[in-house]
Amino acid sequence: MADTTPLPAGSSSPGSSHPGTLGRLHRLIRSNWISTLGAAVATVAAMGLVTTLALEGRQGWDSPYLGLLTVVLLPLVTLGGLLLIPFGLLLYRRQLAARIEALSDRPMRTARAVVMLTAVNFLAVGTAGYSGAEYLSSQQFCGKACHKIMWPEAEAARSSPHANVQCVQCHVGEGAQGFIHAKLNGVAQLLGTFRNDYHRPIPTPVEDLPPTKAICERCHSPRRYLGTKLVVKTHFEPNEKNTGFVNVLLMRRGGELPGGRVAGIHWHAHPSSTVEYLPGDVRRRTIPWVRARFPDGRVEVYAAEGFQSEPDSAQLRRMDCTDCHNRVGHQFATAEEVVDGAMATGLIPRHVPFIRKKAAEVLQQPWTREGAAAGIRAAVTKVLAGTAATPDELQRTAEALSSGWLRNNDPDRKLEWGSYPTFTAHDGCFRCHDNKHKNAKGEPIASKCSTCHVVLSERQENPAVLETLGIRPK
């Protein structure tokens, strides 16, 4: 008696020339070499992705190239393979029926496996797409995998106050337009990398940086009153005793007061004030002409000595956060700052005569990146010879100086001490507040030190104010 049990939906009886859904899908993929190749490529890439993630997990992303493989290359290859399947069917559409008919007598035992693997492919691409977007926004990708020539800036960012801020949050504008602009600019940078003719050092300021309203002001309101900030800086004299001294300042950061009046340093960037200036050079190290619009409507124009002409409005720049905080995300130290910091934390022994002066001289020798560590150690050994320094002190001193040099120098990229000055200190202020910028009446821009800070202690080795504040000097 014949078996009359109905077949499950989507299936067919053995030997039937009318296969079910899975069989038809399998024959479609096998109907031409392009679709077959696409299915094979997608399957292999997806399985490679799954295997890599299973073996390495997210820890493998510490390697920039492995991260690039797992969240960019393999998903793209998988997606490309999947797109080849419909492309092959479209290309051979006129021969499709005959090709499928020719496959009717061939076994289809792998149909279920093909469908399962295809489902895995789509799941893998979807999962990796989210992970890829996250990885492509990270410092690991920007500073090492993609912009490898930017590694000094990436290292500087890791030790900056914005270490947890992703590169793209400041360097890529909002929305699709900002993304496209950044990628087009990146193409030019990529070509420069391949040709090995990129700028050395990396030029600053970044001309196409998104406006501060789109980056800085997302976290820092220009209307907020910031008050005063205590700053304590320890320095050492380059003399025999390495005399230490401490400067203690109260910085008048200011902002908008409850009554609406604006005071302090951040007056320059407040929305009610407009400060426009003419850059004297491409790096904005000099400013020969300034126009200030005050909240009460008053306008003052100040020009440096010898500057007579009225600049074109197209040449002017409105002062914003980055005109003073120009190295807020990628700050490089000077040789003296490296030595002072190491001495303040006890890495360099103060009891060695002239160690402050000699350590700075060691740092400013023309080392190479390959020979810096060994060369600095040999120089430190020579400096400490005949002194009371212990082997442990020699080791700490050599490590502190070599790491400081490597962190701030790269001869291949022409990165050296002083390549990137910061304008948050006197070098920035004195571009305008130097008593040489005067208005039509001959009055200079206000340059009283107390406008920006109150000096609580200056060049004192053990200032009493630190005891009052509960801070012990180093």
Buried (B, 14 or more C-beta within 10 A) or exposed (E): EEEEEEEEEEEBEEEEEEBBEBBBBBBBBBBBEBBBBBBBBBBBBBBBBBEBBEEBEEEBBEBBEBBBBBBBBBBBBBBEBBEBBEBBBEBBEEEBEEBBEEBEEEEBEEBEEBBEBBEBBBEBBEBBEEBBEEBBBBBBBBBBBBBEBBEBBBBBBEEBEBEEBBBBBBBBBBEEEBEEBBEEBBEEBBEEBEEEEBEBBBEBBEEEBBBBEBBBBEEBEBEEBBEBEEEBEBBBBBEEEBBBBBBBBBBBBBBBEEEEEBBBBBBBBBEBBBBBBBBBEEEBEEBBBBBBBBBEEEEBBBBBEEBEEEBEEEEBBEBBBBBBBBBBBBBBBBBBBBBBBBBBEEBBBBEBBBBBBBBBBBBBEEBEEEEBBEBBBEBBBEBBEEBEBEEEBBEBBBBBBBBBBBBBBBBEBEBBBEBBBBBBEEEBBBBBBBEBBBBEEEEBBEBEEEBBBEEBBEEBEEBEBBEEEEBEBB
